[in-house]
Amino acid sequence: MNICFIMYPWEEIQPDADSTLTIIHECCKRGHKVAIATPANLTIRDSIAYAFSKVIKKQEKVPAQIKSFYKNTELREKMLPLAGFDIIMMRANPPLDPIALNFLDSVKDDVFIVNDIEGLREANNKLYTACFEDPDNEIIPATHVSKNKKYLKSVIKENPKDRMIMKPLNGYGGSGVIMIEKNAMHNVNSLLDFYIDNKDGTTNYVILQDYIEGADQGDSRILILNGEPIGAVRRVPGGDDHRSNISAGGTFKKHNLTEAEKKLCKKIGPKLVKDGLFFVGIDVINGKLVEVNVMSPGGLVQINKASKIKIQQKIVDYFEEVVENRGKALERKIKLKNTVQDD
């Protein structure tokens, strides 16, 4: 199997906690050919999409420890056609680079892309949760998105609860997520100015979301593969921060899915698959879906450590199954075509 990871630079990997590196390591252990490239490495030559790639040189024996694997990996640079890969896994950090997806449009019928291009276009921002039918807010907290400061202030004032969550539409890793309280309304104007107004005169969207009781105790990061949950971890906020994101100083511990979380996954799983979102991370608080992470969902390393499992094995198993099935379908098509041709 030939697999290309379109991701952040190799030099920026933190081997102790990097989900992408863990998947790459598993691919190399199984003898698959692995290349990595950043979105900026994509190019067109003679109307064919290529990537200036760094190919991982095969080793006689791949180190069992990921840190050792990362330290000893040798890379060789090569310009490779994207259509020559069996799998392309998108692992670049947000925000989404729309030009990168334009490069991939030309090979989407030839290569299995995780996640699907159209799925990424639709779901790469925090508005995607509105696509799940939930009129009574059973699985999704009431959410408001706008650039209108007057409207957003009215939402806060009219909300029956004393607290709400405010965050930028284009943030990730917990950046910009704050809790606001009605008794501190005098701060809201300056906060909205900061979030909405840019120096160049452009404006940003702001999300207001109902505060979910129990949020101060943390959230669950659940990884979903092909519509099914494959692992979860409980993320607990740091002592001086309401955010539970590991990148924001939170800690983690073992977590088994609750009945509410299982019900949630069952409800959203089919749509994720339908939209081509085969590998996602969802953030859940008290059984309610807060975010769907489709660009480069993390948490794999933490789940492995907490639950003493190896999720990457399930992921690569899935890739191998997809490639095998696509190969069989192609062989069948060629056989049938030859039957017609020879008749």
Secondary structure, DSSP 4 states (H G I P E B T S, - for coil): -EEEEE-S-GGG--TTT-HHHHHHHHHHHTT-EEEEE-GGGEEEETTEEEEEEEEEPP-SS--SSHHHHHHH--EEEEEEEGGG-SEEEE-PPSSP-HHHHHHHHTTTTTSEEES-HHHHHHHSSTTGGGGS--TT-SSS--EEEES-HHHHHHHHHH-SSSEEEEEETT--TTTT-EEEEGGGGGGHHHHHHHHHB-TTS-B--EEEEEPPTTGGG-EEEEEEETTEEEEEEEEE--TT-S---GGGT-EEEE-PPPHHHHHHHHHHHHHHHHTT--EEEEEEETTEEEEEE-SS---HHHHHHHHT--HHHHHHHHHHHHHHHHHHHHHHHHHHHHHHHH-
